[in-house]
Amino acid sequence: MKYLILAGGSGTRLWPLSKKNYPKQFLNLVDDYSMLQNTAKRVSKTGGDDIYIITNASGKRVIMNQMRDIFPKYSENNIIIEPIGRNTAPAIAFSSIYFKSDDVVTILSSDHHVTNSAEFNRVLSEAEKIARKNFIVTLGIIPTSPKTGYGYIKKSANKIDEGFVVENFVEKPTLSVAQDYLKDGSYYWNAGIFIFQVGFFLSELAGYSPKIYDTTKSFESKIKKGDSISVEEFKNYDNISIDYALMEKSDKIAVVPADIGWSDIGSFQSLYEILPRDKDGVATKMPKDKFINLDCKNILAYGGRRIISTIGLENLAIIDTDDSLLISDFDSVEKIKEVVKTLETMRAPEAFSDGTEITDWGYRKSIYAPDGYRISEIVINPGSEIKLHYSKTLGVTWTVVEGSAEIVKEDKTRVLSENESEFFPAFCKRAVKNTSKSAILKLVEIKTGKINDDEKNYFVDE
């Protein structure tokens, strides 16, 4: 089996943790791995060779860095670039070009949380058997409460192996209807996890969504020649979900019940529900010595550098980041999208990025940027380097805080160890390399001068 992970996203529902250029699947929300990394680790059996990821162009570097953290030989050829987001049906259809007709592919979201990985993989194996019998299979999460935020799947009495033919899909219900579904026992949460044989999927797509099928076929020859698809070409796809385009139309849909500890972390309320909580219902994701709580109940405190002190609060999410603070009642977290829209209208950088620039060699994160100087953290991956470059108006100081740096200053090379620094005046050529094969190199960079006039680095080989 192969796996396709959908890794788009707008970075709005978990703002300010997620940003437009760094959506939630790239965050370490629950443990020391990102949602994307956990999704890949959960299913891969071949060191990542069986995992394909579809994303936008801006997400490629982050994905490469994160995937190679867990699978050092992960190939960038397994990353599929979507020129523009057009919903899940085009994303899945376009990705089908990269698979063989007889491949069975599991479609996964990059931001789901699963607590029982062993059962999850067992259920996927059962779903694969059904998919090879010319069915498109979806996992039906056995509901534990009357959730109104999920769509539902109703099974029929027609059993097939460990699954059932689907009777129908149901939109997000009211609370009373969801309570009836829970009592009925034949309804499941729709997790948006699909398993199918590629050839059969395309034949069903041709019958029920011929425009999406035809658009996909028109791209095949270009993709196989290594050419890219333009934004305008990709707009030939209808903007439609796979549920509307195919799943709700075909009569060859099966559901396999799954009790896997599944959650869709789509809000701070759902994040709160999966984090450990104390006797008062207080959940934290921050250093213990940074949180002081007095008489609070059912709150989420998420932070890092600053102390958060809460007194007499209930049912709140408090999210503190380097550049923004969010305080929201749990019942109102859906309105966070409106906050992000306002920030976008203001062209506020806090809507788009936390100041981190992801690169091929690692990342640069702006820490402090008043007038006249800028302090940044630079992390260079093992074996990577920042090539020879210079600034026209800025003086730059590099200080090693972790690892060992091989630096070039004009035509001279030297090694900087921890707590050693080097200053580069304007127009002085500089480069730095992490010669370690296993450890990161961390620098503090201080730029001084006319920051607003010229922050561009001029690379010598450009």
N, C-alpha and C positions, 0 to 999 in steps of 0.2 A: 504494500500500500504506500501511496505517496500522500503528502499533506500540503494544502495550500492555506497559508495564513493571511487573512485580510488585515492589513496594517495601515489603513487610512486614518481618518479621524480629524476632528476640527479643534480639539483641545479646549472645548468650552465647558463641559459639564463638571470637570474637577478643577476649574480655575480657582486659585492661582497656582496650584501644583502643576497642572498641565497648561500648556500654552499652545497657540496656533502652530508654532514651529516645533513643538515638543509635546505631542499629545500623550494621553495617560498610559498607553501601552509601553512607553519607554521609561516609565517611572517604577521605582522599587516601592510599591505601595504597601505590600504585606510582609515581605522578607528581604533578603539581600539580592534578589534577582528582580529584573523588570517583569512586567506582565508578559511581554513578548518572549523573553527568555524562558519563563516558566511554561508558556504554551509550547515552545519548541522542545524543551527538555522533557515535557510530559509524554510526548509521543515518539520522538525520534529514536530509531533503533540502529542507525547507521552513521552516527557522528554528524548528522545534519544533511547528508546527501539526499535524503528523502523529503526534505523540507523546502518548499518554495514559498516566497513571500511577495505579495503584491502591495506596492506602496507608491507614493508620489516621489518625484525627483529629490525633493528636499529631505526625505526620510532615509535615503539610501545610505548615507554615511553613518548615521546613528545605528541603523540596522546592521551594517557590516561590523561596526565596532562591537555591538552587543552580541551578535551571533558568534564572532570569533573569540569572544570571551569564554563562551561555553563550548564551541566547536572550532578549534584553531584552524582547521582546514576548510572551513565553510567557503563555498564558491560564490563570488558575486554574480555568476551566471544564473544562480537560483533566485535572484531578486528581479522581479518583474516590475517595470516602471509603467504606471498608469499616467498618461499625459495630463488628464484632468479627471476629477472625481465625478462619476456618473452613476453612483449607487452600486448595489451588490450584483445585480444581474449582468451588467457590462463587465464588471471586474472579474467575475467568475468565468463568463464566456470568453473574454479576451485571454485569460490565463490558460484556458483549455488548449490553446495553440501550442503551449510548451510541453504538453503531455502526449503520450501515445494513446491511440484509440482504445486499447485494451487495459490501460492503467485504471486502477480504482483509486480515486482521490477523495480524501476527507477535507471538507472546507471548515476552517476554524476561524473564529474571531480571535484577535490578538490580546483582548482585554478581559477574558473570562477567568474566573477563579474556580479551581476544582480541587477538592480535598482528598478524593480517593482516586489516585491515578491508576492503580492496578485495575479497579473495576471499570474505569473509563476505557482503558485499552482492551479489556475483555469485551465490553459492549461494542466497541468499534470493530473488533474481529467478527462478532456476530452480524453486525451491520454489513460488513464486507461480503459475507456469504449471500445475504439477501440482494445486495447490489449486483452481484454476478448473475442473478436471475432476472435481470432487466427490471430493476426497480431503482428509483431514487429514494434513498433512505434518509430519514431525519431522526435525531435523538429526541425523545420526549422525556423531559425531566419530570420525575414523579413529584407532584407538588406537595409542599409541607405546610402551606398556608394559602389563604385566598388572595394572592397577589393580583393587583389591578394594573401593574406596570408591564406585564408580559402578555404576549399573544398566547393562545392555547391551541392544542392539537387534539382533535377527537378521534379516537381509534374506532374502527369498525369491529364486527365480530369475526371478520375474515382473518384468521391467523396465518402467518408465514414464518416458519422457524421460531425464533424468539421475538418476532415482531408481529405487527398487525398492519393490514392495509388501512390507510388513513381515510376516514369518512369525510372530514372537513377541517379547515383551519378557521379559527375564530379570532377576531380583533380583541384588543385589550378590553376586558369586561368591566362592568360596574362591580362594586363590592358585593352586592347581594347575588349577582350572577356568578361571580368567582366563588362565593361560598357554596352555591349549588354545584358548581363543577367539582369542588373538593369532595363533596358528599357523593357525587355520582360515581367517581372512580375510573371513568373512561376518558378523562381529560388530562393532558400533560402540558407543562410549560414548553413553549417553543424557544429553544436555545439558539436557533440559527446555525446548527451544526448539520452538515449534509455529507452524505457518502454516495458516490455514484461511479459507474464505469463511464469513462469520457465519451466513448462512441455513442452509448445509449443516451447520455445527457444531451449530446448535440442533436440526436435524432428527435428527442422530445422538444428541444428548443426550436428546431425547424418547424415542428407542427404547431406549437402554441405561441411562439414569439418569433415569427419568421424574419422580422426586420433585424433583431439582435443577432440571429443566426447568420443572416446574409452579411451584416457588417463584419462579423467575426471572420467569416470565410474570405472577405475581401482583404483582410489584413494578413492572411496566412503566408502568402509568398514573400511579402516584405519582411516579416519577422524571421522567416527561415533563411533569408539572405543576410540577416543581421542589420536591416534597416530599422529606423525608429518610426513611430506613428506620430503625426503632428496633433496638436490640440484640436485644430479644426476638423481633422479626419475623425478623431475620437468622438467629437460632438455628434457624429452620425448615429451614435448609440442613443437610444431612449434613456432618459434618467428614471430608472425603475428598479425596484428591489426584486430579488430572485423569487420572493414569495408571490408577488403580483404577476411577475412575468411567466412563472412556470409552476411553482409548487401548488398554488391554489387552482390550477387549471387541469393538470395531468391526473389521470386515473391510475398511474403507476407509481404512486407514492406510498412508502411504508414508514412506520414509526417503530422504533425499538425503545421500550421503556428503560430509563437510566436513573439509577439512584447513586449519584457520584459526588455529592456535596458540591453542586454547581451554584455559582453566583455570577451575575452580571454586574460588575462594579461600575454602574452608570451614574452614581450620585454619592455624595458624602454620607447619606443615610445608609446606602448599601455597603459602603466601605466600613462604616461604624459597626454594622451587623456582623461582619466577618472577623473583626479584630477582637482580641481578648478584652474582656471588661471586668472591672472589679465589682464588689458587692453593691455599689451604688450605680452601676451601669456606666462607669466612666472608662472610656477607651482612649489610650494615648499612643502616638507614634512619634516619640521624641525622647531625648535623654531624661532619665528620671530626675536628675538634679536640676533640670530646667523647668519643671512643672510643679506648681503649688496649687492644691485644690482644697477649698473650704466649703463644705455643705453644698456640693453640686451633684446633680443626678442626670444620668443619661446624656452625657456630653462626649464629643470627640475633640481632643486637643492634638493638633498635628503641627510640629514645629521643629526647630533645630538650634539655632544660635542664641536666640533671646529667651529669657525667662518668660513663661506664661503663667499668670496667677489668676485663678477664677474663684469667685465667691458667690454662692447662692444662685447658681444658674441651673436651668433645666432645658433639655431637648435642643441643644445647640451644637453646631460645628464651628470650631475656632481653628482656622488654618493660617499659619504664619509662615511666610517665605522671606527670602532676602529682600524682595522688592514690593511685596503686597501683603495685606492682612484682610482676611475675610471672616466675618462673624455672621452666621445665618441660623435661623430656626430650621430644624430638620424639615418641617412642613413647607418651607419656602425655597429649598435648595434648587428646585427646577428653574427658579428665576435667575440663577447665576448666568445663564445664557444672555439675559438682558443686560447684566453688568458688562459682560464681554463685548456685546454690541455697542454699548456706550463708549467703552474704551477704544474700540476700533474706530468709531466716529471721531473721537478725539485724537486719533493716530497715536495713542499712548503706547510706548514700547512694551509696557507690562502685559499687553494683550497678546503679544506675538512671541516674546522670548524672555528668558530670565537672564539674558546677557551672556549665555554660553554659545560659543561658535564651535560646532562640531566639524572636524576636519579629517582628512585621510590619515593624519599622523596622531590624532588624539583630540584634545579640545583646549580652547582658551575661554576662561570665564572672567568677565569683568566683576571685580569685587567692590571697587570704590572709584568714583569718577567725578570729583569736583572740578572746578575750573583750574586749568593749569597743569593737572597731572591725572594719570589713570593707573590704578593698581589692578593687575590681573593675575589669575592663577593659570599656569600652563601645565598640562599633563601630556607627555609624549609616550606613546605606546612602545613596548619593547621592539628594538630594531628599527624604529621609525626616526624621521628627522624633519626639521624645518629647513628648507633649502636656503641658499645664499640670497639675502635680500637687504634692503636698507630703507630708512625713512628720510624724507627731505627736510623736515623741520623739527623732528622729535629726537631727544636724547633718550636712550633706552638702557636700563640696568636689568640684568638677569641675575638672580640669586638662586642657587640650588638649595632646595629644602628636603628633597628625597631623591636618592639615586646618585648617579654620576653622569656628568654631561661632557661630551666632546664638542667644544665650541670652535668656531672659526671667526677670527676678527681680521678683516682684510685678508692678508695672505699668510696669517699665522694660526696654527692650531694648538690648543691646549686643553687640558682636562680640568673641569671644575668639580670639586667634591662638595658634600653637604656643608652649608654655611659659607661657601665661597661665592664671590660676585664678580661680574665684569660689566663695565660701562661702555656703551657704544654711542658716540656723538652722532649728530645728523650726518647723513651721507656715508657713514662708516658701514661697510658690508659686514653682515653677521649671519651665522648659521649655527645650528645646534643639532646634535645627534644623540639618541639614546642607544648606546652600544650593548646594553644588556639584552639578553635573549628572553628574559623572564620577568624582570621587574620594571615598573613604570619609572619615568623620570618626571619629577615635579619641580617647577620653577615658579618663583614670584617675579613678575615683570612689572617694572615701574617706568612709565613713559612720562616725560616732562617736556613742556613746550606748548606750542599752539595746537592743543588737542583738537579743537573744533575745526581748524583750518586744514589739517592733514593727518588722517589716521591711516592712510593707505600704506601698505608695505610694497615696495617696488622690488620684484624678484629679478635677479640678474639674468636669468635665462629666458625672460619673457621679451 
